[in-house]
Amino acid sequence: MNRISSLTSALVLSAVAGLLPGPAAAQSPQTHQHSFGGAEQWAQVFDDPKRDTWQKPHEVIQALALKPDAVIADIGSGTGYFSARFANMVPKGRVYGVDTEPDMVKYLSERAKREGLNNITAVTGAPDDPRLPEKADLIILVDVYHHVGDRERYFRQLQKSLKPGGRLAVIDYRMDSPEGPPKSARIAPERVKAELKQAGYALAQEHTFLPNQYFLVFQPAKS
């Protein structure tokens, strides 16, 4: 499996265009393999307020209809763009922000303390195991699915980290989106559905309100 660093280069090629010095959008394959050390610098990109206009985080969270005590695992959490918002929405719950990049984990832990988000736990995940401390009501991957290798095995294992009735949400770039990573690195939603079916999941919901991304919600298939 490739790096599971939240928002990875897909975000760099989309939200970043015009936000960093130089022609960021031209850094295609190289940016796709970018190192995600230096979280302070990446925070200026990942958490730029301009991102809200197309990522629509409030609408995403509303669509997930979470209970106030929900346990959420944000795999590839990066600097905490979604983790912090989830934490505010589930005051009685717990949010695990998982990343394989140590600097991102450190940044999220410090951000949680700074913002008084005591229900966030930053977790250092392994490429083949998110190392979640407890089972979750929701596991979400935003712009991360296409970075996962050996996906059938990974997502079969991930089922063990879901509570009964738990859900898996996948948000990633559409093939026709003008934003995002090189098209050769993208995975079409039909393929995501097929792969997760092979891994033992059933599509529960499909939301279409995001302008650049698909938004799929799955549950473990009933045997």
C-alpha positions as CSV (number, residue, x, y, z in Angstrom):
1,M,0.0,0.0,0.0
2,N,1.2,3.5,-0.8
3,R,1.3,6.3,1.7
4,I,-2.0,6.9,3.5
5,S,-1.4,10.6,4.3
6,S,-4.6,12.6,4.4
7,L,-5.5,14.6,1.3
8,T,-2.2,13.7,-0.2
9,S,-1.2,14.9,-3.6
10,A,-4.7,14.9,-4.9
11,L,-5.4,17.9,-2.7
12,V,-2.1,19.4,-3.6
13,L,-3.1,19.4,-7.2
14,S,-6.5,20.8,-6.6
15,A,-6.9,23.1,-3.6
16,V,-3.2,24.0,-3.8
17,A,-3.3,25.5,-7.3
18,G,-2.7,29.2,-6.8
19,L,-2.0,28.8,-3.1
20,L,1.7,27.8,-3.2
21,P,4.5,29.6,-5.0
22,G,5.0,28.4,-8.6
23,P,2.8,26.3,-10.9
24,A,1.6,23.8,-8.4
25,A,-0.8,22.3,-10.8
26,A,2.1,21.3,-13.1
27,Q,3.7,19.2,-10.5
28,S,1.7,16.2,-11.4
29,P,3.5,12.8,-11.0
30,Q,6.1,14.3,-8.7
31,T,3.5,15.9,-6.5
32,H,1.6,12.7,-6.4
33,Q,4.5,11.1,-4.6
34,H,5.2,14.1,-2.4
35,S,6.5,13.7,1.1
36,F,4.2,15.0,3.7
37,G,6.7,16.1,6.3
38,G,6.5,19.8,7.4
39,A,2.9,19.7,8.6
40,E,3.0,23.4,9.5
41,Q,3.5,24.3,5.9
42,W,1.0,21.8,4.6
43,A,-1.6,23.1,7.0
44,Q,-1.7,26.4,5.0
45,V,-2.8,24.2,2.1
46,F,-5.0,21.6,3.6
47,D,-6.8,24.0,5.9
48,D,-7.1,27.0,3.6
49,P,-10.6,28.4,4.0
50,K,-11.0,28.4,0.2
51,R,-11.2,24.6,0.3
52,D,-14.5,24.8,2.0
53,T,-16.3,26.0,-1.1
54,W,-15.8,22.7,-3.0
55,Q,-15.1,20.3,-0.2
56,K,-18.4,21.3,1.6
57,P,-17.3,19.8,4.9
58,H,-20.5,20.8,6.8
59,E,-22.7,19.2,4.1
60,V,-20.6,16.1,4.2
61,I,-20.9,15.7,8.0
62,Q,-24.6,16.5,7.8
63,A,-25.1,13.8,5.2
64,L,-23.5,11.2,7.5
65,A,-26.1,11.9,10.2
66,L,-23.8,11.1,13.1
67,K,-24.9,10.6,16.7
68,P,-23.4,12.9,19.4
69,D,-21.5,9.9,20.9
70,A,-20.3,8.4,17.6
71,V,-16.8,7.0,17.3
72,I,-15.2,8.1,14.1
73,A,-11.9,7.1,12.4
74,D,-10.5,9.6,9.9
75,I,-7.9,7.6,8.0
76,G,-5.4,9.9,6.4
77,S,-6.3,12.7,8.7
78,G,-3.3,14.9,7.9
79,T,-3.6,18.3,9.7
80,G,-7.1,17.5,10.9
81,Y,-9.3,19.3,8.3
82,F,-12.1,16.8,8.9
83,S,-11.1,15.4,12.3
84,A,-11.5,18.8,14.0
85,R,-14.9,19.3,12.4
86,F,-16.0,15.8,13.4
87,A,-14.9,16.4,17.0
88,N,-17.0,19.5,17.2
89,M,-20.0,17.6,15.8
90,V,-19.8,14.6,18.2
91,P,-19.1,16.3,21.6
92,K,-19.8,13.0,23.4
93,G,-18.0,10.9,20.9
94,R,-14.4,10.2,20.0
95,V,-12.4,11.0,16.8
96,Y,-9.3,9.0,15.8
97,G,-7.2,10.9,13.3
98,V,-5.0,8.3,11.7
99,D,-1.9,9.1,9.6
100,T,1.3,7.3,8.6
101,E,3.3,10.5,8.6
102,P,4.7,11.2,12.1
103,D,4.8,15.0,11.6
104,M,1.1,15.0,10.7
105,V,0.2,12.9,13.8
106,K,2.2,15.3,16.0
107,Y,0.5,18.3,14.4
108,L,-3.0,17.0,14.9
109,S,-2.2,16.1,18.5
110,E,-1.0,19.7,19.1
111,R,-3.9,21.1,17.2
112,A,-6.4,19.2,19.4
113,K,-4.8,20.6,22.5
114,R,-4.7,24.1,21.1
115,E,-8.3,24.1,20.1
116,G,-9.6,22.3,23.2
117,L,-10.7,19.3,21.3
118,N,-10.3,16.7,24.0
119,N,-12.2,14.0,22.0
120,I,-9.5,13.8,19.3
121,T,-6.8,11.2,19.5
122,A,-4.1,11.3,16.9
123,V,-2.9,7.8,15.9
124,T,0.2,6.7,14.0
125,G,-1.1,4.1,11.5
126,A,0.9,1.6,9.6
127,P,0.5,1.3,5.8
128,D,-1.4,-2.0,6.2
129,D,-3.1,-1.3,9.5
130,P,-4.7,1.9,10.9
131,R,-4.1,0.6,14.4
132,L,-7.4,1.9,15.7
133,P,-7.7,1.6,19.5
134,E,-11.4,0.7,19.4
135,K,-14.2,-0.1,17.0
136,A,-15.8,2.8,15.1
137,D,-19.3,3.8,14.0
138,L,-17.8,5.5,11.0
139,I,-14.5,5.1,9.1
140,I,-13.9,7.7,6.5
141,L,-11.2,8.1,3.8
142,V,-11.1,11.5,2.0
143,D,-8.9,11.6,-1.1
144,V,-7.0,8.5,0.3
145,Y,-8.6,5.5,-1.3
146,H,-6.5,5.7,-4.5
147,H,-3.3,5.6,-2.3
148,V,-4.2,2.2,-0.7
149,G,-2.5,-0.8,-2.1
150,D,-3.8,-4.4,-1.8
151,R,-7.2,-2.8,-1.2
152,E,-9.2,-6.0,-0.9
153,R,-7.1,-7.3,2.0
154,Y,-6.9,-3.9,3.6
155,F,-10.7,-3.3,3.6
156,R,-11.5,-6.9,4.6
157,Q,-9.3,-6.3,7.7
158,L,-10.9,-2.9,8.3
159,Q,-14.3,-4.5,8.8
160,K,-13.0,-5.8,12.1
161,S,-12.6,-2.2,13.2
162,L,-16.3,-1.4,12.6
163,K,-19.0,-1.7,15.2
164,P,-22.2,-3.6,14.3
165,G,-24.0,-1.3,11.9
166,G,-20.9,0.7,11.3
167,R,-20.2,2.4,8.0
168,L,-17.3,3.1,5.7
169,A,-17.3,6.4,3.7
170,V,-15.1,7.0,0.7
171,I,-14.7,10.4,-0.9
172,D,-12.3,10.8,-3.8
173,Y,-11.8,12.6,-7.1
174,R,-14.0,11.8,-10.1
175,M,-12.4,10.9,-13.3
176,D,-13.7,14.0,-15.0
177,S,-12.8,16.5,-12.3
178,P,-10.6,19.3,-13.4
179,E,-9.0,19.2,-10.0
180,G,-7.1,16.4,-8.4
181,P,-4.2,14.0,-9.1
182,P,-3.1,12.8,-12.5
183,K,-6.0,10.9,-14.1
184,S,-3.8,7.8,-14.2
185,A,-3.8,7.8,-10.4
186,R,-7.5,8.2,-10.0
187,I,-10.0,5.4,-9.4
188,A,-13.5,5.6,-10.8
189,P,-16.4,5.2,-8.4
190,E,-17.6,2.1,-10.3
191,R,-14.3,0.4,-9.5
192,V,-14.5,1.5,-5.9
193,K,-17.9,-0.2,-5.6
194,A,-16.6,-3.3,-7.3
195,E,-13.5,-3.6,-5.2
196,L,-15.4,-3.0,-1.9
197,K,-18.0,-5.6,-3.0
198,Q,-15.1,-8.1,-3.3
199,A,-13.9,-7.0,0.1
200,G,-17.3,-7.8,1.6
201,Y,-19.2,-4.5,1.6
202,A,-22.5,-3.3,0.2
203,L,-23.2,0.2,-1.0
204,A,-25.6,1.9,1.4
205,Q,-25.7,5.5,0.0
206,E,-24.3,7.6,-2.8
207,H,-24.2,11.4,-2.5
208,T,-23.8,13.6,-5.5
209,F,-23.5,17.1,-4.1
210,L,-19.7,17.5,-4.2
211,P,-18.6,19.2,-7.4
212,N,-15.2,17.4,-7.8
213,Q,-15.6,14.2,-5.8
214,Y,-17.8,11.1,-5.5
215,F,-19.1,10.3,-2.0
216,L,-19.9,6.7,-1.3
217,V,-21.1,5.1,1.9
218,F,-20.8,1.3,2.5
219,Q,-21.7,-1.2,5.2
220,P,-20.4,-4.7,5.6
221,A,-22.5,-7.0,3.4
222,K,-24.9,-9.3,5.2
223,S,-23.8,-12.9,5.0
